[in-house]
Amino acid sequence: MSKISNISLTSIARVAGIAIFALALTAVSFAATKVTAVKGEVTVRHGVSEEWTVLATGDVLKPDDTIRLGKHATATVLTDANNKLVIPELVMLDIADIRMLTQEELLLQLAMERVRSVPARNGGNDLSIPRTTTVHGDNKGAVSMHAVAIAGDGSLQLNGVRVLYQNGYYGTSVLRAKEIYRLIPSLAANIDSRMMVASALEKMNLNSEALNEYNDIAKSGPSKEQSSIIQQRLAALQGRAR
């Protein structure tokens, strides 16, 4: 049986099975999120629908909902854990991302994200791996159309990653950023957002992953100021490893 990036198909299937089980548990246990304040243009997309509708104070959001805020808009939501999240302008955020992940959950889902990033192969015993995760709308086979839609909202989604990070949702901020970079490779040139991802990995005490992230960023043409910060973080992480 062939291998992809030293991962056997059996291993991939095992990881996929665990991931599906974990996501199922998440869906069962995830309670609703309530909108407590809205200002300006704030819209919501429910589930697989492509339609965006106006979001209002008092609305209840579910895990498969996505909200989008226009210029000068703000929204405040209250999670089931009674945590208040104030969302600023020009942000696109999946409600399912407003949750804490353990180290183990993050590592598992990072492994799945790496599998998705492997180029699809056709023919023989090679495994064809989808390059996207969620396709909205009735035509779920229209992957290219979905990629275009995501590209248009990429900057708003990266702003959503920052909101997650700033509110302590480090695990989901990493996963969302990784997915955005995979679907829209040009956004991986945003060094500030990648440094935020590395910082989130540090805050999750995943020092080895953070070290790899900073090393990759160092090779991606950061500015002099960014390089200085990266070298400081690398030295700190390497010191912890001794």
Secondary structure, DSSP 4 states (H G I P E B T S, - for coil): --EETTEEHHHHHHHHHHHHHHHHHHHHHPPPEEEEEEESSEEEEETT---EEE--TT-EE-TTEEEEE-TT-EEEEE-TT--EEEE-SSEEEEGGGSS---HHHHHHHHHHHHHHTSPP--STT-----S-S---SS-TT-HHHHHHHHHHTHHHHHHHHHHHHHTT-HHHHHHHHHHHHHH-GGGGG-HHHHHHHHHHHHHTT-HHHHHHHHHHHHTS---HHHHHHHHHHHHHHHHHH-
